[in-house]
């Protein structure tokens, strides 16, 4: 029995072919993996067959029976970076809001509110809705099941803006399931997740496949869960090169390449993080300190993230920062970027100035280049590729001021070095998630800052682009005194220039 059938004469953006003409049929009992390199059209394919992107040359038919008072399109849910960005825009979440929640926490809902039946069903506050007792009981039963399944109980009183990348991903999927979709589309769902969260999500997807049809897009075939029965593979030009039953791959190889070996503990214990330092080469005490934590303590109510933490980053040092989700990596990064309010209440020195001695956040960011999931979701999709890279000079999500020819040439040169072959005047939103990540990497590198802070910079990059970026990063570090803090959960994504490692675990 058919679930859906799609035919298309292709899709183009400007002069670039995003997808070649295709025909696709999805039958009952099938779960699809969508694979291919960055920019091959995986995301656009999902948009077309889920009817979130309308194209007059594409026809999509749905053959399943929708729930009462719903259209077939209402029975589809898409989880993607773009959907996450739409949430950020709808709630007016800005880059630093996660760390400023003591001031503006009421501006975004708690997960408890976000998971209410009215919120899920889109009921306005002034609208009167009559539900049967059975409807309410069934919703509450499903709600309880998904909250437990995705381990969200400890987060329900937190505001959406406070959640980490991994926490928000889990919440998105759990919330989508409350609308009881017939088909669930997952676009790069493992992006930026640690070993434990990946395994949790992987297991949950396998479980969900018993009640929902699943389509999952990824650049790595080995990331596909066991429930995936069929795959569709695209080449770099958006052409389908395989469509059919899933080919067998060695699962032991998949785990070796896909997951890191960071030890995992309960991310919600109310105990401070513990730090373990490893040095592949001796510390040069004579090198200029750029960042100095001295007895730093960070807490949120009863939840202690750090207690009496000390760490120095010196000019020319290249650090790997690793640890499970919830261990405090993002908190450390926010302190280094000057975004975290508790930096003022601690003995923290950034680029020679103690925090809170009159320096502005822009004085700090002037000396930094950075990439993070929070920054990615806050970039305006309507900006041109060129504008996004140039914004690295102004240290804001938007370019501001006037840019010299030298700066413009530097931006174009980096786009070329990273292999971004798109017209720089095209919009950021026209790129795939992986291509967007490369543009943000160019943005971080463009002003050659004293310190680079790269939070999961290789997430969602295919092997070719990953290797190209790591080689560029190694070359930059070999020819300069640029210091580096590099956050990753995956093996094979660490540049060779790394000489020091900070491992964070919950105590």
C-alpha positions in Angstrom: 0.0 0.0 0.0 1.3 3.4 -1.0 1.9 6.1 1.7 3.0 8.8 -0.8 4.1 9.3 -4.4 6.1 12.2 -5.6 7.2 13.3 -9.1 9.3 16.3 -9.9 10.9 17.9 -12.9 13.8 19.1 -10.7 14.6 22.1 -8.5 17.0 25.0 -9.1 18.2 27.9 -7.0 19.7 30.6 -9.3 22.0 28.8 -11.7 22.5 25.8 -9.4 20.5 22.6 -9.8 19.4 21.6 -6.3 17.6 18.4 -7.4 17.5 16.6 -10.7 14.1 15.3 -11.9 12.9 12.3 -9.9 10.1 9.9 -9.2 9.6 8.5 -5.7 7.2 6.1 -4.1 7.0 5.3 -0.3 5.1 2.1 0.7 3.6 1.1 4.0 6.2 -0.5 6.3 9.1 1.3 4.7 11.5 3.6 6.6 13.8 5.7 4.4 17.4 6.9 4.9 18.3 9.9 2.7 22.0 10.2 2.2 24.5 12.2 0.2 27.2 14.9 0.4 26.7 18.5 1.5 24.6 20.4 -1.0 23.2 17.4 -2.8 19.6 18.3 -2.1 18.7 16.0 0.9 16.9 18.9 2.7 15.2 20.1 -0.4 14.0 16.6 -1.1 12.4 16.4 2.4 10.8 19.8 1.9 9.2 18.7 -1.4 7.8 15.4 -0.3 6.6 16.8 3.1 4.9 19.8 1.3 6.9 22.4 3.3 8.2 23.7 0.1 5.9 24.3 -2.8 7.2 23.9 -6.4 4.8 24.0 -9.3 6.9 21.4 -11.1 6.6 18.9 -8.3 3.5 16.8 -7.5 3.0 15.0 -4.2 0.1 12.6 -3.5 -0.7 11.1 0.0 -2.6 7.8 0.2 -3.0 7.3 3.9 -6.2 8.3 5.8 -5.7 11.4 8.0 -7.2 11.8 11.4 -10.6 13.4 11.8 -10.7 17.1 10.8 -7.2 16.9 9.4 -5.6 17.0 6.0 -2.8 14.6 5.0 -0.3 17.4 5.2 -1.3 17.9 8.9 -0.1 14.4 9.6 3.5 15.2 8.7 6.2 16.5 11.1 9.6 17.8 10.1 12.5 18.1 12.5 15.3 20.2 11.1 17.7 23.0 11.8 15.4 25.3 9.8 12.5 24.4 12.1 14.7 25.2 15.1 15.6 28.5 13.5 11.9 29.3 13.0 11.3 28.7 16.7 14.2 31.1 17.5 12.7 33.8 15.3 9.2 33.3 16.6 10.3 33.7 20.3 12.8 36.5 19.5 15.6 34.4 21.0 19.0 36.1 20.4 22.5 34.6 20.7 23.2 35.5 24.3 19.6 34.9 25.7 20.4 31.4 27.0 22.9 33.0 29.4 20.7 36.1 30.3 17.7 34.1 31.5 17.8 35.7 35.0 16.6 38.9 33.3 14.4 37.7 30.4 13.4 34.2 31.4 9.7 35.1 31.1 10.1 36.0 27.5 10.1 32.3 26.4 7.8 29.5 27.6 8.9 26.7 29.9 8.9 23.2 28.5 5.8 22.6 30.7 3.9 25.3 28.9 5.3 24.4 25.5 4.1 20.8 25.9 0.5 21.8 27.0 -2.4 20.5 25.0 -3.4 24.0 23.9 0.1 24.8 22.7 0.4 21.5 20.8 -3.0 22.0 19.1 -2.4 25.7 18.4 -5.3 27.0 20.6 -5.3 30.8 21.2 -5.5 32.0 24.8 -9.0 33.6 24.1 -10.3 30.5 22.3 -12.7 28.1 24.0 -12.1 24.5 23.2 -14.2 21.6 24.4 -12.5 18.2 24.7 -13.8 14.9 25.9 -12.4 13.3 29.0 -11.0 10.5 26.8 -9.2 13.0 24.5 -7.5 14.7 27.5 -6.6 11.4 29.1 -5.0 10.1 25.8 -3.1 13.3 25.4 -1.7 13.2 28.9 -0.8 9.6 28.5 1.2 10.3 25.3 2.7 13.4 26.9 4.0 11.4 29.9 5.3 8.7 27.6 7.3 11.0 25.3 8.7 13.1 28.2 10.0 10.0 29.8 11.2 8.4 26.6 13.3 11.4 25.7 14.4 12.0 29.3 12.9 15.5 29.6 11.5 15.3 33.1 14.4 17.2 34.7 13.9 20.0 32.1 10.2 20.7 32.2 10.5 23.9 34.3 13.3 25.3 32.2 12.6 27.9 29.6 13.1 27.1 25.9 15.8 29.7 25.6 17.8 28.0 28.3 18.1 24.6 26.6 21.2 23.3 25.1 21.4 22.2 21.4 20.9 18.5 22.4 18.2 19.2 24.9 16.2 21.3 22.4 16.6 18.6 19.7 15.1 16.0 22.0 12.3 18.3 23.0 11.5 19.1 19.4 11.0 15.5 18.5 9.0 14.7 21.6 6.7 17.6 21.0 6.2 16.7 17.3 5.1 13.3 18.3 2.3 14.7 20.4 0.5 15.7 17.3 0.5 12.0 16.3 2.1 12.3 12.8 1.8 9.6 10.3 5.2 10.4 8.9 8.2 11.9 10.8 11.0 13.5 8.8 14.3 13.9 10.6 17.0 16.1 8.9 20.5 15.6 10.4 19.0 14.7 13.9 22.4 13.6 15.4 24.1 16.9 14.7 26.1 18.1 17.7 25.0 15.3 20.1 27.3 13.4 22.4 27.5 9.6 22.6 24.8 9.1 25.2 22.3 11.4 23.5 23.0 9.9 20.1 22.4 6.4 21.4 19.2 7.6 23.2 17.9 9.2 20.1 18.9 6.2 17.9 17.0 3.8 20.2 14.0 6.1 20.3 13.8 6.4 16.5 13.9 2.6 16.3 11.0 2.4 18.8 9.0 5.2 17.0 9.2 3.2 13.7 6.7 0.8 15.1 4.0 3.5 15.0 5.3 6.1 12.6 6.9 6.1 9.1 10.4 7.5 9.4 12.6 9.4 6.9 16.0 10.4 8.2 18.6 12.5 6.2 22.3 12.3 7.0 25.7 12.7 5.2 26.9 9.4 6.8 25.2 6.2 6.0 26.5 4.6 9.2 24.4 7.0 11.3 21.2 5.4 10.0 19.2 3.5 12.8 18.5 -0.2 12.4 14.9 0.5 11.6 15.7 2.1 8.2 14.7 -0.4 5.5 15.4 1.6 2.4 17.8 4.3 1.2 17.8 7.0 -1.4 21.2 8.3 -2.3 22.1 11.6 -4.1 25.3 12.6 -5.8 26.8 16.1 -5.5 24.6 17.3 -8.5 21.3 16.3 -6.9 20.8 13.2 -9.0 19.5 10.0 -7.5 22.2 7.3 -7.8 20.4 4.6 -5.7 16.9 4.1 -4.5 15.9 0.8 -3.0 16.3 -1.6 -0.1 19.0 -0.7 2.4 22.4 -2.1 1.7 24.1 -3.9 4.6 27.1 -2.1 6.2 29.3 -3.2 9.0 27.8 -1.9 12.3 31.1 -2.2 14.2 32.7 0.1 11.6 29.8 2.5 12.0 30.2 2.8 15.8 34.0 3.2 15.5 33.7 6.1 13.1 30.5 7.6 14.5 30.9 7.9 18.2 33.5 9.2 20.6 34.8 7.4 23.7 34.0 10.1 26.2 32.8 8.6 29.5 29.2 9.3 30.2 27.4 10.0 33.4 24.1 11.4 34.4 23.9 14.9 32.9 21.4 16.1 35.5 23.1 15.3 38.7 23.3 18.4 40.9 27.1 18.1 41.2 29.8 20.3 39.8 31.7 19.2 36.7 35.1 17.7 37.1 37.9 18.6 34.8 40.7 16.4 33.6 43.6 18.0 31.7 45.8 16.1 29.2 48.9 17.6 27.5 50.5 16.2 24.4 53.2 18.8 24.7 54.5 20.9 27.6 52.8 24.1 28.6 54.8 27.2 27.7 54.5 29.3 30.8 56.1 32.3 29.0 53.4 32.4 26.4 50.9 35.3 26.8 47.7 34.3 28.7 44.6 35.0 26.6 41.9 33.5 29.0 42.3 32.8 32.7 39.8 31.1 34.9 40.9 31.2 38.6 38.6 29.5 41.1 35.5 30.0 38.9 32.2 28.7 40.3 29.0 28.7 38.2 25.6 27.5 39.5 21.9 27.8 38.6 20.0 27.5 41.9 20.9 24.1 43.3 22.6 22.9 40.1 26.3 23.5 40.3 28.1 23.4 37.0 31.6 24.4 38.2 33.1 24.8 41.6 36.6 26.3 42.0 37.5 25.7 38.4 40.9 27.0 37.0 42.1 27.0 33.4 44.5 29.1 31.4 44.5 29.4 27.6 47.8 30.9 26.2 48.7 32.3 22.8 49.5 29.5 20.4 47.8 26.8 22.5 45.4 24.4 20.7 42.8 22.8 23.1 40.2 20.1 22.6 37.2 20.6 24.9 35.3 17.4 25.2 32.5 16.0 27.5 29.0 14.8 27.4 26.0 17.1 26.9 25.3 18.9 30.1 28.9 18.8 31.4 29.4 22.5 31.1 31.2 23.0 27.7 28.7 25.6 26.5 28.9 27.4 29.8 32.7 27.7 29.5 32.4 28.9 25.9 29.8 31.5 26.9 32.2 32.8 29.6 35.1 33.1 27.1 32.8 34.9 24.6 31.8 37.4 27.3 28.1 36.3 27.0 27.6 34.8 30.4 26.5 37.1 33.2 28.1 35.1 35.9 31.5 36.0 34.4 31.2 39.3 36.3 31.0 37.6 39.6 34.1 35.4 39.1 37.8 35.8 38.8 37.9 35.7 35.0 40.4 37.5 32.8 39.9 37.8 29.1 42.7 39.2 26.9 44.5 40.9 29.8 41.5 42.5 31.4 39.5 41.2 34.4 35.9 40.7 33.6 33.8 43.7 34.9 36.5 46.3 34.8 34.9 48.5 32.1 35.5 46.4 29.0 32.6 46.0 26.6 31.5 42.7 25.1 32.7 44.1 21.8 36.2 44.6 23.1 36.2 40.9 23.8 34.6 39.7 20.6 37.0 41.8 18.6 39.7 39.3 19.5 37.6 36.2 18.9 36.4 34.1 15.9 33.7 31.6 16.8 31.1 29.1 15.6 28.3 27.6 17.7 24.9 26.0 17.2 23.4 29.1 18.9 25.0 31.4 16.4 23.9 29.2 13.5 20.2 29.4 14.5 20.3 33.2 14.8 21.8 34.0 11.4 19.2 35.6 9.1 18.6 33.3 6.1 17.9 36.3 3.9 21.5 37.6 4.2 23.8 36.9 1.3 26.6 34.4 1.8 29.1 37.3 1.4 27.3 39.3 4.0 27.4 36.5 6.5 31.2 36.1 6.1 31.8 39.9 6.4 29.8 39.9 9.6 32.8 38.2 11.2 34.5 41.6 11.1 31.7 43.4 12.9 31.2 40.5 15.5 27.4 40.5 15.1 25.0 38.2 13.2 24.6 41.1 10.8 27.4 43.0 8.9 27.7 46.6 10.0 29.9 49.5 8.9 31.9 49.8 5.8 34.4 47.1 4.6 37.6 47.8 2.8 38.6 46.0 -0.4 41.2 44.0 1.7 38.4 42.7 3.9 36.1 41.8 1.0 39.0 40.0 -0.7 39.7 38.1 2.5 36.1 37.0 2.7 36.1 35.8 -1.0 39.4 34.0 -0.6 38.1 32.0 2.4 35.0 31.0 0.5 37.2 29.7 -2.2 39.6 27.9 0.2 36.6 26.1 1.9 35.3 25.0 -1.5 32.1 26.9 -1.4 31.2 27.2 -5.1 28.0 29.1 -4.8 27.5 32.7 -6.0 28.4 34.9 -2.9 25.3 37.0 -3.6 22.9 34.0 -3.1 21.1 33.9 0.2 22.4 32.0 3.3 19.0 30.2 3.4 19.5 28.7 -0.1 22.4 26.6 1.2 22.2 23.2 2.7 22.9 22.8 6.4 26.4 21.6 5.7 27.1 24.5 3.3 25.8 27.0 5.9 28.3 25.5 8.4 31.2 26.1 6.0 30.1 29.7 5.6 30.1 30.2 9.3 33.6 28.7 9.5 34.7 31.3 6.9 33.1 33.9 9.1 35.1 32.8 12.1 38.4 32.7 10.3 38.0 35.9 8.2 39.7 38.3 10.6 42.4 35.9 11.8 41.7 36.5 15.5 44.1 35.7 18.4 41.6 33.0 19.6 39.3 30.7 17.7 36.4 29.1 19.6 34.8 26.4 17.5 31.9 24.6 19.0 31.1 21.5 16.9 32.4 23.2 13.7 32.4 20.0 11.7 28.9 18.9 12.6 26.9 18.0 9.4 29.9 18.2 7.2 30.6 15.3 4.8 34.0 13.7 4.7 35.3 15.8 1.9 34.4 19.1 3.5 35.5 18.0 6.9 38.9 17.1 5.7 39.2 20.3 3.7 38.4 22.4 6.8 40.6 20.5 9.1 43.6 20.9 6.7 42.9 24.7 6.5 42.7 24.9 10.3 46.0 23.0 10.7 47.7 25.3 8.1 46.4 28.4 9.8 47.7 27.2 13.2 51.1 26.2 11.7 51.6 29.7 10.3 50.4 31.8 13.2 50.1 32.1 17.0 46.3 31.7 16.8 45.0 29.9 19.9 42.2 27.4 19.5 39.4 25.9 21.6 37.9 23.0 19.6 34.7 21.3 20.8 33.6 18.0 19.3 31.9 14.7 20.2 33.0 12.7 17.1 36.2 10.9 16.3 37.8 11.9 13.0 36.9 15.6 13.5 39.9 16.6 15.5 42.6 18.7 13.8 46.2 17.5 14.0 47.3 20.8 15.7 45.5 19.9 19.0 48.1 19.6 21.8 46.0 19.9 24.9 42.7 18.3 26.0 40.2 19.3 28.7 37.7 16.6 29.5 34.6 17.5 31.5 32.5 15.0 33.3 29.8 15.3 36.0 31.1 14.6 39.5 
